[in-house]
Amino acid sequence: MVHSATFEVSTQGFCDVIDVTPHVTSIVEKSGIRNGVVCIANPGSTAGITTIEFEPGAVADLKTALEKLAPENARYRHNDTWGDGNGFAHLRSALIGTSQSFPVRSGAIALGTWQQVVFIDFDNRPRRRKLVVSVVGE
């Protein structure tokens, strides 16, 4: 059995981290699938999906690490080509990834106690983003 759904989030860009666990949990519960896999995907190249303990310190540490890996104000050839100033966002997206998959067991996402699914918008402007969730199983 396969169940697919989408939901939207509004972001501020610039490494805005949003806990999407409640959205994904709701979709898994409504799917009726008891055991399988859920995949959360962002159809875009300037955002990412990962997990973290969604608390201010860990979120700040993640933002600091990403700024060190792909600084906003560095020179990017993408910016030279397109002039849109978001080369850092494309690189951060490539490093984090645009989708994640998790086991579904007994009708719930198999996450750790302090693990939340987060969407990160790296772009250099506010956006309205659509995320796609697919649940596959029995």
Contacts in CASP RR format, 6 or more apart in sequence:
PFRMAT RR
TARGET T0000
AUTHOR 0000-0000-0000
METHOD contacts of the structure
MODEL  1
MVHSATFEVSTQGFCDVIDVTPHVTSIVEKSGIRNGVVCIANPGSTAGIT
TIEFEPGAVADLKTALEKLAPENARYRHNDTWGDGNGFAHLRSALIGTSQ
SFPVRSGAIALGTWQQVVFIDFDNRPRRRKLVVSVVGE
1 31 0 8 1.000
1 32 0 8 1.000
1 33 0 8 1.000
1 136 0 8 1.000
1 137 0 8 1.000
1 138 0 8 1.000
2 134 0 8 1.000
2 135 0 8 1.000
2 136 0 8 1.000
2 137 0 8 1.000
3 27 0 8 1.000
3 30 0 8 1.000
3 31 0 8 1.000
3 32 0 8 1.000
3 33 0 8 1.000
3 134 0 8 1.000
3 135 0 8 1.000
4 132 0 8 1.000
4 133 0 8 1.000
4 134 0 8 1.000
4 135 0 8 1.000
5 27 0 8 1.000
5 30 0 8 1.000
5 31 0 8 1.000
5 132 0 8 1.000
5 133 0 8 1.000
6 130 0 8 1.000
6 131 0 8 1.000
6 132 0 8 1.000
6 133 0 8 1.000
7 20 0 8 1.000
7 23 0 8 1.000
7 27 0 8 1.000
7 130 0 8 1.000
7 131 0 8 1.000
7 133 0 8 1.000
8 128 0 8 1.000
8 129 0 8 1.000
8 130 0 8 1.000
8 131 0 8 1.000
9 18 0 8 1.000
9 20 0 8 1.000
9 23 0 8 1.000
9 119 0 8 1.000
9 128 0 8 1.000
9 129 0 8 1.000
9 131 0 8 1.000
10 126 0 8 1.000
10 127 0 8 1.000
10 128 0 8 1.000
10 129 0 8 1.000
11 18 0 8 1.000
11 47 0 8 1.000
11 119 0 8 1.000
11 121 0 8 1.000
11 123 0 8 1.000
11 126 0 8 1.000
11 127 0 8 1.000
11 128 0 8 1.000
11 129 0 8 1.000
12 121 0 8 1.000
12 126 0 8 1.000
13 121 0 8 1.000
13 122 0 8 1.000
13 123 0 8 1.000
13 124 0 8 1.000
13 125 0 8 1.000
13 126 0 8 1.000
13 127 0 8 1.000
14 72 0 8 1.000
14 121 0 8 1.000
14 122 0 8 1.000
14 123 0 8 1.000
14 124 0 8 1.000
15 63 0 8 1.000
15 66 0 8 1.000
15 67 0 8 1.000
15 92 0 8 1.000
15 120 0 8 1.000
15 121 0 8 1.000
15 122 0 8 1.000
16 120 0 8 1.000
16 121 0 8 1.000
17 52 0 8 1.000
17 54 0 8 1.000
17 59 0 8 1.000
17 62 0 8 1.000
17 63 0 8 1.000
17 118 0 8 1.000
17 119 0 8 1.000
17 120 0 8 1.000
18 118 0 8 1.000
18 119 0 8 1.000
18 120 0 8 1.000
18 121 0 8 1.000
19 54 0 8 1.000
19 116 0 8 1.000
19 117 0 8 1.000
19 118 0 8 1.000
20 40 0 8 1.000
20 49 0 8 1.000
20 117 0 8 1.000
20 118 0 8 1.000
20 119 0 8 1.000
20 131 0 8 1.000
21 54 0 8 1.000
21 109 0 8 1.000
21 111 0 8 1.000
21 116 0 8 1.000
21 117 0 8 1.000
21 118 0 8 1.000
23 131 0 8 1.000
23 133 0 8 1.000
24 38 0 8 1.000
24 40 0 8 1.000
24 109 0 8 1.000
24 117 0 8 1.000
24 133 0 8 1.000
25 108 0 8 1.000
25 109 0 8 1.000
27 38 0 8 1.000
27 133 0 8 1.000
27 135 0 8 1.000
28 38 0 8 1.000
28 104 0 8 1.000
28 107 0 8 1.000
28 108 0 8 1.000
28 109 0 8 1.000
28 133 0 8 1.000
28 135 0 8 1.000
29 107 0 8 1.000
29 108 0 8 1.000
31 135 0 8 1.000
32 107 0 8 1.000
33 104 0 8 1.000
33 107 0 8 1.000
33 135 0 8 1.000
33 136 0 8 1.000
33 137 0 8 1.000
33 138 0 8 1.000
34 104 0 8 1.000
34 106 0 8 1.000
34 107 0 8 1.000
34 137 0 8 1.000
34 138 0 8 1.000
35 104 0 8 1.000
35 105 0 8 1.000
35 106 0 8 1.000
35 107 0 8 1.000
35 137 0 8 1.000
35 138 0 8 1.000
36 103 0 8 1.000
36 104 0 8 1.000
36 105 0 8 1.000
36 135 0 8 1.000
36 136 0 8 1.000
36 137 0 8 1.000
36 138 0 8 1.000
37 101 0 8 1.000
37 102 0 8 1.000
37 103 0 8 1.000
37 104 0 8 1.000
37 135 0 8 1.000
37 136 0 8 1.000
37 137 0 8 1.000
38 101 0 8 1.000
38 102 0 8 1.000
38 104 0 8 1.000
38 109 0 8 1.000
38 133 0 8 1.000
38 134 0 8 1.000
38 135 0 8 1.000
38 136 0 8 1.000
39 99 0 8 1.000
39 100 0 8 1.000
39 101 0 8 1.000
39 133 0 8 1.000
39 134 0 8 1.000
39 135 0 8 1.000
39 136 0 8 1.000
40 49 0 8 1.000
40 99 0 8 1.000
40 100 0 8 1.000
40 101 0 8 1.000
40 102 0 8 1.000
40 117 0 8 1.000
40 131 0 8 1.000
40 132 0 8 1.000
40 133 0 8 1.000
41 49 0 8 1.000
41 98 0 8 1.000
41 99 0 8 1.000
41 131 0 8 1.000
41 132 0 8 1.000
41 133 0 8 1.000
41 134 0 8 1.000
42 48 0 8 1.000
42 49 0 8 1.000
42 98 0 8 1.000
42 99 0 8 1.000
42 119 0 8 1.000
42 129 0 8 1.000
42 131 0 8 1.000
42 132 0 8 1.000
43 98 0 8 1.000
43 130 0 8 1.000
43 132 0 8 1.000
44 93 0 8 1.000
44 98 0 8 1.000
45 90 0 8 1.000
45 93 0 8 1.000
45 94 0 8 1.000
45 98 0 8 1.000
46 86 0 8 1.000
46 89 0 8 1.000
46 90 0 8 1.000
46 92 0 8 1.000
46 93 0 8 1.000
46 121 0 8 1.000
46 122 0 8 1.000
46 123 0 8 1.000
47 89 0 8 1.000
47 93 0 8 1.000
47 98 0 8 1.000
47 119 0 8 1.000
47 120 0 8 1.000
47 121 0 8 1.000
47 122 0 8 1.000
47 123 0 8 1.000
47 127 0 8 1.000
47 129 0 8 1.000
48 92 0 8 1.000
48 93 0 8 1.000
48 96 0 8 1.000
48 97 0 8 1.000
48 98 0 8 1.000
48 119 0 8 1.000
48 120 0 8 1.000
48 121 0 8 1.000
48 122 0 8 1.000
49 96 0 8 1.000
49 97 0 8 1.000
49 98 0 8 1.000
49 99 0 8 1.000
49 100 0 8 1.000
49 117 0 8 1.000
49 118 0 8 1.000
49 119 0 8 1.000
49 120 0 8 1.000
49 131 0 8 1.000
50 96 0 8 1.000
50 97 0 8 1.000
50 100 0 8 1.000
50 117 0 8 1.000
50 118 0 8 1.000
50 120 0 8 1.000
51 100 0 8 1.000
51 111 0 8 1.000
51 115 0 8 1.000
51 116 0 8 1.000
51 117 0 8 1.000
51 118 0 8 1.000
52 58 0 8 1.000
52 59 0 8 1.000
52 62 0 8 1.000
52 115 0 8 1.000
52 116 0 8 1.000
52 118 0 8 1.000
53 114 0 8 1.000
53 115 0 8 1.000
53 116 0 8 1.000
54 116 0 8 1.000
54 118 0 8 1.000
62 120 0 8 1.000
66 92 0 8 1.000
66 95 0 8 1.000
66 96 0 8 1.000
66 122 0 8 1.000
69 91 0 8 1.000
69 92 0 8 1.000
69 95 0 8 1.000
70 88 0 8 1.000
70 91 0 8 1.000
70 92 0 8 1.000
70 95 0 8 1.000
71 88 0 8 1.000
72 88 0 8 1.000
72 124 0 8 1.000
74 88 0 8 1.000
76 85 0 8 1.000
76 87 0 8 1.000
76 88 0 8 1.000
76 90 0 8 1.000
76 91 0 8 1.000
78 84 0 8 1.000
78 85 0 8 1.000
78 86 0 8 1.000
78 87 0 8 1.000
78 90 0 8 1.000
79 85 0 8 1.000
79 86 0 8 1.000
79 87 0 8 1.000
84 124 0 8 1.000
85 124 0 8 1.000
86 122 0 8 1.000
86 123 0 8 1.000
86 124 0 8 1.000
88 122 0 8 1.000
88 124 0 8 1.000
89 122 0 8 1.000
89 123 0 8 1.000
89 124 0 8 1.000
90 122 0 8 1.000
92 120 0 8 1.000
92 122 0 8 1.000
93 122 0 8 1.000
96 120 0 8 1.000
100 117 0 8 1.000
102 109 0 8 1.000
102 110 0 8 1.000
102 111 0 8 1.000
102 117 0 8 1.000
103 109 0 8 1.000
103 110 0 8 1.000
104 110 0 8 1.000
104 135 0 8 1.000
104 137 0 8 1.000
109 117 0 8 1.000
111 117 0 8 1.000
119 129 0 8 1.000
119 131 0 8 1.000
121 127 0 8 1.000
121 129 0 8 1.000
END
